[in-house]
Amino acid sequence: MAATPAQRVAVLSLHTSPLAQPGVGDGGGMNVYVRELTSSLARLGVECTTYTRAWKPGLPEVVDIEPNHRLVHVRAGDFDLPKERLVDVVPEFTDTVSHHIRTHAPAQVVHANYWLSGLSGHLIKHDLNLPLITTFHTLARVKTMYGDTESREREAVESSIIGCSDAIFVSCREERDLFRSLYGNSPGTVDVITPGVDRAYFSPGSRSGARSALSLGSQPVLLFVGRIQPLKGLDVAVETLAALGRSDATLLVVGGASGTEGATELARVNALAESLGVSGQIRFVEPQPHHLLATYYRAADVVLVPSRSESFGLVALEASACGTPVVATAVGGLLSLVEDGVNGYLVPERDGHLFAKRVAQILADAQLARAMGVSAVRRSAAYSWRGAAVRMRRVVAEFAARDLVLCS
């Protein structure tokens, strides 16, 4: 189905730019999602304009990312505003985006990413009478359920966005089921748009070559990739290393402190490692350009994903595409990405000893590790950004024949 001229999408990513490097500040899997999904839509002929808040001086107003996809930096508030104060600049951001849509980039659909963008998208929907698609990426009630307290303001705003969204995108069936159990039936559709992986970058390769590039020897290598914040569970990875009881093992940590708790969490993790006697076995690596992560995945024996919650879990998918087994918490999208005992293991609790038991099984059995690697690559082949874009384009096309959801 060829894209029609009417297929034009305004993409909102207020709090973090899809051009920002994942692992820096608030940049993570959402950055990859917005960039890759929107660019894949553009390659299908859909005209896409992504709006993000200007976060430092000197940024160009418009960046042409590729044909049919451009990014607009919107000046809204001070450049260095902390994330918790961004809600205050939503009106300014919204006014600028609405004006730009009216005068420069007519749109038929607004796609908002994260609750702050959803708040802006909600206002734009009423201002311009456009359908609203919302991808929350994380939800306050889900985070609270797993021990991460969120503000009542955020929960109330998310409920109002849900009540006015014409479509809500979730990443997997597990996320859809959890969403419905916590929020009931939304007035709009709830569509599963599964993220993908770029196999031009993330594919099997030589482990010895990757280790040589990273100055690693033949010792066991455990890998943690992600922002350092309580949600992601670096402390569990450190406890796993200690419980493994192997002085020859190395834990590679690729990522930086993130959010208001990031620096405190990093200090806490370092103190934990010191108390457990494994500080000398941990190697911290600053956040890497996304495509370079493939070298780290290939170098590792096991990738650890001990998150409290994950709407999807791109790290697990990228590791699988590189043929590396994953040991992950049995939550959210990780339940669909990791088949227990096939391409890795799912651990029911965020307990370092339980993680270490599974890691030890993989390290002790080379045949099992190889079989898991083969299965991981095979399972990852089902996920593509082009496939996600095709599904999204179908939803966008359907809006032409649907009445807009009225705020509930």
N, C-alpha and C positions, 0 to 999 in steps of 0.2 A: 504494500500500500504506500503510494507516494505521498509525501507531505504536501498539504495544500498551503497556499499563501496565508490562510487564516491561522495556521499553527505558529503562534508566537507566544513565548513563555517568558514572564518576568520572574527571575529566581532571586529570592531574598536569603542572604546569609549575613545578617547584621553583625554578629559578634565575632566572627572570625573569617578571614579571607580564604577562599579556596586556593589562592596562590601562595598562602603562607605554608611554611614547611611543617608537616606533622611532627608532633613532639615538642614544639616550641610554643610557649604560652598556652593558649586555649586551643591550639591547632592539633587535631587528631584525626580519627577516622572520618569525622564529618567533612573535613576539608577534602579528603580524597573522594568521598561520596559525591559532594556537590560538583567538584571539578570533573570527575570522570563521567558521571551520569549526564550532566549538562552538555559536555563535549560530545558524548555519544549521541544525544538527541540532535545536536547541531549537525553531526555527520549524516543523520537521517533526513536532513533538510528542514528541521524545525529551527526557527529563528529564536535565539536565546540571548537574553541580557541578564547578567548576574549583578546584583547590587550588594555591596558590602561597605561597611563603615571604614573610612580612611583612618588608619591606625598609626601613621607616622607622617611627618612632613615630607614634601617632595614627591609624593605619589602622583602619577599621571591621572587625570580625571577619567580617561577611558583607556582600557587595554584591550586590543584585539587579540584574543587568545587563539582563535582559528576561524575559518569561514563560518558564519552564522552564530558565532559565540563571542560576545564581548563582555567585559567586566567594567562596571562603573564604580569608582570610589566616591562615596558620599561623605561629605564633611558633616559630622554631627557630634558636637561636644568636643572636649579636649582630647588630644590624641592618646594620652596615656590613661584614660579612664579605666578603673578596675571593673571587672566583669559585673560585680554586684551593683554598680551604678549605671550600667548601660540602659536599664529600663527607663531612666530619666530622659534619655535622648531619643527614645522611640518616636515621639511626635515629630521632632525635627527631621529624623531620618525618613519618616513616612511622608512628610510634606514634600521633601526633595524627590523621593522616588515617584510619588504620584505625578508631580509636575513633569518629570522626565518621561514617564510613560505617555502622558498627554501630548507632549511636544516633540519627543524624539524617537520613542520606541513603543509604538502601540502594541498592546498585548491582549491576548484572548484568555490567558490563564495566569494566575499568580501561584508560584510554588514556594512556600515558606519553609525554612529549615531551622529547627530549634524553636523554643517557646518565645524568645524575644522577636524573632522574625515572624512567628505566628501572630503575635500581637500586632505587629505592623501590617501583616497581610490581612488580618481581620479588618483593620481600618481602611485599607486600600480597597478591599472588596466592596465595602459600603460606599466609598467615595466614587469608585469608577464602575461599580456594578459588574465585577468580574468574578468568575469562579475561583475558589480558594482551595488549593491542595496544601496539606500540611504534613511534613515529616518531622516528628518531634525529636527523633534520635535518642533522647532520654526523656522520661516522664517523672514528675515529682513523686507520684504515688508509688511508682516502681522503685525509685531510689530509696524512699522512706521504708519500704517493705524490706529492703536489704541493709538498712542501718545508716543510710546517708540522709540526714535531715535536710529538707528543703523548706523554703518559706511558704507561709499560707498564701501570700500574694501570688507566687508562681503557680501554686495548685489551682487557685481561683481563676487565674488568667488562662491556664491550660484548659480548664473546664469550659470556659467561654469560647475558646477557639474551637474546641471539639464540637460545641453546639452550633457553630456556624460554618464549619468546613464542609465543602462539597465532596471532598475525598480526603482520606487520611492514608498515607503510605506507611506500611510497616515492612520490616525486612524479612520476616519469616513467619511461618504458621504459629510457632511458639509465641512470638511477640503479639500476633493478632489475638491469640487465645487469652493471653495475659491482659491485653488491653481491654477486651470485652469483659473479663472477670472483674476488672477494677472500675471500668467506666460504663459498662452496659452497652447497649446498641446506640451508636451515634447516628444522627440524622442523615449524614452523608455515607458514602461507601467507605469500606475499609479494604484497601487493595494491597496485596503482597507484591512488593517490587524488590526482588532480591538483588543485593549488590553483586558486583562482579570482581574479577581480578584480571589485571593486564598481563597475559602470559608472554608478551614480548619481553617483559622484565622478570616476572616471577615464574620460573620454570626450573626443573632439575639441573644441576650442574655439578662440577667436581668439588667434592668436600675438601680434598687435599689442596686444590687450587684456591678455594675460598679461605682456607685456614692460612695458607701461605700469604695471601693478600692482607690478612688481618694479624699476621705475626703470631699465630697460634700453633701449638704443637699437636701431638696426637692425644692429649688428655681429653677426658670427657668435658663437653661444653654444653651448658644449659643457657638458654637465651630468654631474656625478658625484653620485650619491645613495647614502649608505651610511655605516656606521661606519668611523672612521679606524683601521685596523689592517692589518698586513701582508697578510692574506688577501685584502682587498678591492682592493688594487692602486691606491691613489690616486697612488703614485709613477709608475705607467704613464700615468695620465691627465695628469700634469704633463709627462712626457716627450712625450706626444702633442701637447700644446699647443705645446711648444718646437719639435718637429719639423715642425709645421704651418707654421711660419715666417710667421705672419700677426700683425702687431702690433695689428690691430684686433679680434682674437678674444678672447673672455672664457671662462674656465673657472669655472663655478659649482660650488661644493662644498657640498652640503647634508648635514651630519652632524657628529658629534662624536667625540672620541677614545674608544676602547673597549678594555677589558681591560687587562691588565698592560703590554702593549706599546703602548697607544694614545698616550700622551703622547710616548714616544720616537719613535714613527712619525710623529706630527705634526711634531715638531722636525726629523726627517730629511727629510720632504717639503718643509718650508719652506726648509731648507738647499739641497735639490736645486733648488727653484724659483729661489732666489737665484743659484745657480751657473749656471743655464741662462738667466738674464736674463728670466724671465717672472713674477716675483713680483707686478709691478704689474698683471698680466692675470688674476690669480686672485682670486675673491671668495668668501670663506668665509661660510657662512650656518649659524647654529645649527640643530640638529634641529627640524623642523617637525611640527606635528600631521599625522597621516597623510593626512587628506583634503585638506590644503592643498598637498600635493606635486603635485597635478594642475596647479596654476598653473605650477610650475617645469618640469614635463614639457612643457606646451604652449608655454612660452617658448623652449625649446631647439631648436636645429637638429638636434642629435645627442645621444643619451644614451650615455655610455661605461660599460661594465660589464667592467672588466679583471681580474676575480677570478681567483685561482689555482684555486679550485674553487667550484662552486655546485651544491647538490643540486637546486635549481630555478631561482631567480632572479626574485623578485617584481618587482624594479625594472624588469627588461626587459619583463615582462608589462604592468605599469602604464604604462610609457612607450608601449608599442605600443597600448594601449587609448586613449591620448591622441593617437595618430596621429604619433608621433615616431620616426624611424628609430633603431635601436640598433646600435652597434658593440661587439661582445663577444668575450671569449675563448671559443674552441671547447672548452668543458668542460661536463660534467654536464648539468643541465637546460637550460642555454642552447642546447644543440644542438637541443632540441625547440622552443624559443621563437623562435629567430631562424633564418629560412631565408635562407641566404647569397645576397645579391643580390636578395632579394624584399622583406623588411621591414627589412633592415639588412645587416650583414656580420658574419661570424665570422672571427676572426683566430687563426691556428694557434699563435702564440706571444705571450707578454706582452712585446711589443716596441713601444715608442712610435712608432718609424718606420713599422712595419706598420700600427698603428692610425691614424696620421696620414694615410697614403696613402688609407685607406678614408674617413676623415672628409673629406679634400679632394675626393674624388669626389662625395660628397653635396653639399658646399657649392658645387661648381662647376656642378652640373646641377640646376636647379630642377625640371625635369620628372621626373627620377629621384627627387628628394626627395619630390615630391608622390605619385608612384606608390608609393613605399615606405610613405609615411604611410597611404595608402588600404589597402594590403595588410596593414599592421600592425593597423589597426582590424579588418579582416575576420578575421585570424587570432586576435586576442584574443577574438573573440565565442564561440569554442569553450570558453572557460574560465569557469566560474561556481562560486561557493561553494555554491550550492544543489545543483548537480550533484555536487560532491565530497561533500556531506552525504548525498545519496541513496545514493551508492556506499558510504559508511561505514555508513549505517543497514542496508544489505543485509548487510554483513559482521557487524554486531552481531547481527542476527536469526539468522544462520546458527549462531552459537555455541550456541543452544538445542538443536541436534541434533548437536553435536560433543563428543567427549571432549577434555578439556584436554590440552595438550602436557605430557609429563613431562620434567623437566629432563634435558638430555643432558650 
